[in-house]
Amino acid sequence: MKIPAVFLLGLCACTAESSPPPVSLQTLHLTDDISLGFLPLVVQGETIWMASSEISWNAYDLFFLRSEEDMAVDGITGPSKSVFPVTRGYGHDGMPALGMTLNAAESFCKWLSLRTGQTYRLPTVLEWEAALGDQVSVLTADADASKHAPHALNHAPPNAQGFRDLLGNLAEWCHTADGKALACGGSFQDASREINPQRKQKYDISWQARDPQFPKSRWWMSDTGFVGFRIVTETPLTK
């Protein structure tokens, strides 16, 4: 059964303390309590819709914790049970999902696309850079204030385009023009001087150094509790 995509003005999965969302926000309701907000973003003359925040554990769990029966119906495999606590002690409800491999993030997009009938994917580096806009200093200042642990979704103020946490909370999986992947924007683990738009990291085997499996897990990175992701769609959410 497909998840209905609902077009709503000015609604999102916000906390009581968060600032009001932009009126152009569209909301995809995954359950009665879990939703994703999307904002329009113009990139090289074309409009896409990008998630206003990083994907939360609450949303990722709908994919991650599916039963084997559900996976058989979907035809999309999901993350194996991790040999370590996936939240890394940083909390769960309202927190950004982290530590997943590129394959896991891409599989979430495939699963969500199948469930909704609308195509979702990871952003390109160019799209991620476009979302930064002209308020890089605002994003960097907030990133500087959240060291030692990631903060909750909607904790940071949005930039002028309405996006949050593009810099410094979690590095975010993005695709390059040639189809490769980078984790963009730095994270809470980085020194302040390293949190900037130029901070883009390639996957390194050290990100799975403590993983006892061989080959390494296709789903979890044992030593990389600083990478997450957000998603985009190329068309407005349908009613």
N, C-alpha and C positions, 0 to 999 in steps of 0.2 A: 504494500500500500504506500502510495506516494505521500510525502509530507507536503501539506498545502503551503504555498508561498503567499503571504499576505502583505499587501501594500498598505503601509500605515504612515501617516504623517506625524513626525515628532514623537515616535515611540521607539524604545529600545530596551535591552536588558541592562538597565542602569541602576545604580544604587541610589538611595535617597540623598546621599551627599554629592553625587555627581552632577555636573552642570547639565542644563537642558540640551537635548540633541538638536542638530540642525533640522530644519523642516523638510529637507530633501532626503532624509534618511529613510530607507526601506528596510523592513524587518521580516526575516524568515523565521517563523516559529517552528522549532523542532519538536517541542513538547509544550504542554501548558506553562511550564516554568523555565524553559530554555529557548533562547532565541539568538539570532545573529543579526547585527545591524550592518547595512551596506550603504556606502556613500558614492555619489557619482564622482568620477575622476577623468579629466580630459588628458589624454596622452597622445601627442602628435596628431591632434585634430580629431581623435576618436574617443568616445566616451565609454568607459568601463565602469563597473561597480565593484568597489573594494570594501572588505570588512573594516569597520571602523576601529576594531580592536583585534588583538591576537585571539586565537581560538582557545576557549577555556577548557579546563578538565571536564566540566559539566557537559559540554558539547562533544568533546573527544570521547568520553565514556560511552556515548551512544554507539560509536563505531568500535571502540576498543573492547567493550564488554559484551559484545554480541555472543549469542550461543552458537555452537557448531551448526545447529539446525538453521539459524538465521543466515550464517555464512553460506551454507549450502544453497539456500534460496537466492541470496544476493549473487552468488558466484564470485564474490570478492573476499579473499582471505583477509584476516585481521591480525593485529599484533599478538604474539605469543605472550604467555605470562612471563613477566620479567623476573630475573633472579635477584633483583634489588627493588626497594620501594620506588615506584615510578615518580612520586611527587618529590623525592629527595628531602622530605621533611619541610617543604616550603608551604604546605597547605594545599587544599583541594578546592572546596567550593568558592567560586568566584575568582580562582587563580588561573593564570595561563598554563595550558598544557606544555610540557617541555621534555626534552631528552629523546624525542623520536627521531628516527632516521629520515632521510629524504624519501625513501620508499614508503615509509609509514605515512608521511604527510601527503604524498601523492595518492596513496590508497584511500585516505580519508576523503580526498576530493572526488575520486571515482565513486566511492560509496554514496556520498552526498548527491552527486550528479544522478546516480541511478535512482535514489530514493525520491528526488524532487522532480526529475524530468528536465532539469536545467543544468547546463554544464558549469562546473566550478573547477578551478585550477589554482596553482600557486602563482603569485605575481612574477612578472619579469623584473629584473633589476631596474630597468628603465621606468617601469610603472611604480615600483617602490620609491625610487628617487623623485618621481613626479608628486607622489603623495606627501613628501616632506615639505614641499612648497617653500615659502620664504621665511618660515618661522623655525628654522633650525636651532637658533639660540634658545628658544622657549623649550623645545624638546630636549636639548642638551642640558639645560638647567634642571629640568625635572629628573633626567637620568642621573645627574650628579647627586641628587638628594635621596636616591634609592639604592644604596650600596648594601652589600652582604646578602641580599635576598631579593627576588623579584617581588613587585608589588601587585596588588589585586587589579583586575580589569576595572576600568573607569575611575581609578584612583588619580591618575595623571590628568591634567587639563588637556583638552584637545587643541590641535593647532588650528590655523585659520580655516582649513578645509574640513575640520572635524575629526581628523585621525589622531589616535592616541598611541603612545609607546613605540613609535617607529625607531627611536634611538634609545638604547641603553637598558631597557627592561629585559627583553630576550633578543638575541640575534635571531633573524627571521629567514627561513628558507626562501630563496628566490632563484629563478632560472635566468641564465645568461642568454644572450642572443644566439649562441651556438648550442643551446640545449644543456649546458652544464649547470651546476648549482653552486651557489654561494650562500653563506649565512651572513646577512647584512645588518649593519647598524650597531654592532657591539652589544654588550650585555651588562648586567649588574656586577659581573665579575671583573670587568675591565676598568683600568685606570681612567680617570676623567678625561685625560688628554687623548685617549683612544676611542672615545665615544663621539663619532662624527660620521657623516655620510660616506666617507672613504673607507670606513672600517668594514671590510668584506673578507670573509674567511672561507677557504676551501676545506672540505672534509679532510681530516688527517687520521691515520690509524690510531693515534694516541687518544682520540675521542672514544675509543672502545678498548682501551688498554687493559682494563680489569675484566672484560668479558671473557669468561672461561671457554666459550664455545668456539669451535672452528668448523667452518668459517664463522666469522662474527655475525651477530644477530642482524637480520634485515629490518628489525623493528625498533630496537632500543640502543641507545649509545650510553654505555655504562659510565663514562667519564665526561659527559657533556650535558649537564643539567642547566645549560644556559641557552639552548636553541629551541625555538618554537616556530610558529608560522601563523599567517593570516591568509585569506583566500580572496579570489576575485571571480566575477562572472562578467561576460561580455554583453549581456542584455539585462534590462531592468527585470526585477522580479515580477512574475506574472500573477495576476489576481486569482 
